[in-house]
Amino acid sequence: MRAREVSAPAELPPVLTAIARERTGAVFLIVGTMTFANRVQLAELALKNRLPMMCGAAQYVRAGCLMGYSASVGDLFRRAASFVDRILKGAKPGDLPVEQPTKFELVINLRTAKALGLTIPPSLLARADQVIE
């Protein structure tokens, strides 16, 4: 495994091309603000370079990433709303408990799998929370 750091969108094409030249079997994308803003470009570059890419949130998979597994963003926002409600009702933020995510989502993009010539096992598809066809 080899990590690559990218700090600007202009660095994405040469880095993914270099990764593909190294005959890397797959890419695991650590998500962040810059990658989220460029998720469509990232997915297109990965597909162009025939690189299966595992991402985090479902939004990346909808943009064309092969698959993603992460805490449910919708569930995180609902939990955050309950904290805001408690604070507005007088709770001190420092007194509220720290919570870990409890709901996770596996999302698979079958269009991307087909474009890469990959077959996703039925047992994995059955476990997915969402399959994009």
Secondary structure, 3 states (H helix, E strand, C coil): CCCCCCCCHHHHHHHHHHHHHCCCCCEECCCCHHHHHCHHHHHHHHHHCCCCEEECCHHHHHCCCCEEEEECHHHHHHHHHHHHHHHHCCCCHHHCCCCCCCCEEEEEEHHHHHHHCCCCCHHHHHHCCEEEC
